[in-house]
Amino acid sequence: MKILLASHNAHKAAEVADILAGTGLEVVNLSDFPEITELGEDHDTFTANALQKAREAHAATGLLVVADDSGIEVDALNGAPGVHSKRFSEQATAEANNTLLLEKLDSVTNRTARFRCVIAVVGDGLECIAAGSCEGTIALERTGEGGFGYDPLFLPDEAPGRSMAELSAAEKNAISHRGRAFEQLPELLKNLKTAT
């Protein structure tokens, strides 16, 4: 079965392909559809943003689409950056976002946080969602060369002493918010197929 991942993010596409390896799902992404330059994500929840992106991509292509919205929620910042994780800093780069997060947590002792991901699947007359999360804390400095985004600063509870960027792809996918959301995709699609 072919499904369109509504994302231009090459890192995310590679991660999703790894998570879904062996499921029989063929995932294509928006690099195959240059006419789709931008998808909306102007809501204040991950669920609403994921649904918006999936609906827009489905309307533009007619394909079965999965979209995700994800981010990091820091308890000391009242859940920020949350849905604004990608554009947390003015520059909207991983480097600038991580620097700003460290600045905002300077001398803060409560550094608990979580990564959250919501996926939305949209097809002809069909919509469903799934979610995943990963609890942890924000480190005092960046460590590791892997991953992307906030991975060098996030210390997952399930991998003590290591940042998400220090984990292998397999280790990360087993505990990450995105891994936990996307691992539900085959079952979601099976249920959709049964319902039609």
PyMOL commands that set and color helices and strands:
alter all, ss='L'
color gray80, all
select helices_A, chain A and resi 10-19+30-32+46-61+75-77+82-84+94-104+151-153+164-166+169-175+177-182+185-195
alter helices_A, ss='H'
color red, helices_A
select strands_A, chain A and resi 2-5+26-29+65-74+112-123+126-138+154-156
alter strands_A, ss='S'
color yellow, strands_A
deselect
rebuild
show_as cartoon
